[in-house]
Amino acid sequence: MSDLPAETAGPIAAPEVVEVRTSRIACDGVGGPLGHPRVYLEIGAEPFVECPYCDRRFVLVAEDHKDERRAPGVYEGPPGH
């Protein structure tokens, strides 16, 4: 049984999935006053990494992926920097 009141209980939204083309990224949530401190993340053995603040999941996709849009608050950089 949940300790949450009935009006707040319910399904939890899945975290946002962001496709990236580099293994090193930075996330600051949505930036500005609604964001969180910028954290630098690196995709390692798994093909993804999750932000410890906002739970966004960054998934590494192939270099030839056609979608050039970037999610707000996401910064991609070359691996190893």
Order of alpha helices (4+ residues) and beta strands (2+ residues): beta-beta-beta-beta-beta-beta
